Amino acid sequence: MNSTTKVKLSFMMFLEFFIWGSWFVTLGTFLIKNLSAGQFEIANVFSTQSLGAIIAPFIIGMIADRYFNAERILGVLHLVGAILMYQMYQAPDVTVFYPYVLSYMILYMPTLSLVNSVSFRQLVNPEKEFSGIRIWGTIGWIVAGLSISYLFKWDGAEASAQGALKNTFLMAGVASLVLGLFSFVLPKTPPVKASAEEKPSFASIIGLDAIKLLKDKNFLIFFISSILICIPLAFYYQNANPFLDQIGLENPTGKMTIGQISEVGFLLLLPLFFTRFGFKKTILVGMLAWAVRYLLFAYGNAGDLSFMLILGIALHGICYDFFFVSGQIYTDSKAGEKYKSAAQGLITLATYGVGQLIGFWVAGYVGEMYKDLQESNVAAFWQQTWIIPAGIALVVMVIFMLLFKDEKVGTAAKV
């Protein structure tokens, strides 16, 4: 891979995640402060991510993989996305906002696969080269968060109260426009020609070819645990920024980038941990980290105990890498060559689709249940809110610990 291609792919990945990080982190706070949304309305908006994840395989499998160049579809989706971002910026209330955000997520979620497809087709040695490309996505997310807090100061108490967070959609829209145009100068990535016998079935497109893996008791337990652990995960996406904002932590969006920084660090430590302790212990540590994180949020504050909040944010690396990345490795090892893609698609559908969809609505229900408490005691409201996902994570951890039989994962060396 020449240096020009590497720069193009890195810039593509930077913008892809800069766009997402520009608006999604502060979405909960924006909905509360700008659109006066209720808890169920907030859950409905966040659920669009899951709906997009469920629909994405159809767009990729039935269109991108068979008829058009990946980079061209990427460009079109982001150009339309820029228009939708502008509509979200202008939306006066949540009822007007919702159809635009739903349309946007249906178009954006497939681009996560498209940027990977464009990258992998250009790499000579993906195992060694892809991480150097993908890390620019994490950097893009971090830059977006730091820009909101420290450059534009949109999430400051006074600025956000005056509606400044709506500008995050303009920032994301501009970046989406740039990536949409830039996509047309990316390396050509045409669909792979397949014979009539190799045409994907409807089942293979959405990952159902791998459903037979659920006959394996261990994989079934892992599969169910993956769905369940995404319930507390959804609490973080939906509530973390509003929580930090409402209890008075300064520059909450910028501080939340600590989670992405730790993600990079723990990703480097994962191979060592995985090799030494094995899959079961690694994933249990990831589950435990979710419970600890939420307990830190429940009992920390923006004053003398603010270090508990920072530590909870920093645990994101363990929460995500030790569960999701190790889970992807485990899935790959169980699937075999024939079902590798289908198995990963099935897990993605279960976690980002079904699991988080349930989680967003559970989070909305919990928020609605304690809304009277929020009006009288914000700190107590958030303490009750965070204890529930902590309890769910602990229950999932115990279920997995008791029912999952430890086994050697053959791809540990490939992490």
C-alpha positions, 0 to 999 in steps of 0.5 A: 500500500502506497503512502497516498492510499494510506493517507486517503484511508486514514482521512476517510476513517477519521471523518467517519468517526468524527461525524458520529462523535460530533453529535451522538455523545451529546444527543441526550443532553441536546434532546433534554435542553433543546427539544424538551424531550421526555424519557420515552422520546429520548429512548425512541430517538436513541433506538434509531441506532439499533434500527439502523444496525438491523437494517444495515446488513440488507443495504450492504448485502443486497446492494453494496456487495452486489451492484455498486462500488463501495466508495460511491455508495459511501459518498452518496450516503454521506452526502444525503446524511449532510442534508439530514444533519441540516434538517436535524439542526433546524428541527423545532421539536422532537416530533420533527426531529425523529424522522430525520434522525431515523433516516440518518441512522438507517443511512449511516450505520451501513457506512461503518461496514463500507469504510472497512470494505474500502480499507481491506480491499487496499491492504496487502497485509490487513492483520498488520496494516488495518489497525494503523488505519482504524486508529484514526477513527478513534482519533476522529471521535476524540477530536470531535469531543475535545472540539465541543468542550474546549474549542467551541465550548458548546457543552458549557452550562450557560452555552448549552442552556442557550441551545448551543448544542444544536451546532453539533449537527452543523459540525457533523453535517459539514464533515459529512459533506466533506467525506461524501465528496472525498469518497469519490476520490477514494480507491475504486472498490467494485463489488466482488464478482460471484458465480450464480452458485455463490449468490448470497441467500437472504439468510446469509445476508443477515447472518442467519446462516450462522444460527446453527452455531447456537446448537453449541451450548457455550456459544448459546450462553455467550450469545444470550449474554451478549444481548443482555450486556448490551442493556447496561451498555445502552444506559451509557450511550443514552445517559452519560452526557446528560448525567455529567451535565446535570451534576455540574461536571465541567466540559463533560464531552471533552472528559468523555473522550478519556473513554476512547483514549483508554480504549486504545490502551486496553486494546494493546493490553488485550492480547497479553490478558487474553493469552494469559487468562483465556477467554472466559476470565477476559470476558468476565473482567469486561462484564465486571467493569460495566458494574463497577463503572455504574457504581462509580457513577452512582456514588461519585459527584462533580466535587470532591468525588469527581475522580470516581466519575473520571475513573468510570469513564476511563473504564470504557477501554476494559468494558468495550475491549475485554467484552466486545473485541474478545467476543469477536475473536471467540465468535471467529474461532467458533464459526469456521471458514464457511460461517465467519462473516455470517457469525460476526453479522449475527453477533452484530445484529444481536448486540447493536441491534436487539440488545441495545434496542432493548437497553434504550427502552429499559433506560427510558423506562427507568428514567420515567419511573424516577422522573419525579425524583429528578425534579426534587433531587438530581443526585438521587435520581442519577444514583437510582438510575445507575444502580439498575444497569450495575445490577443487570451487569452483575447478574449477567456476569454471574449467569455467564460465570456459572453456565459457560464452560471455559474453553481454549480459543484457537485464535487467541494468538491472532488478536 
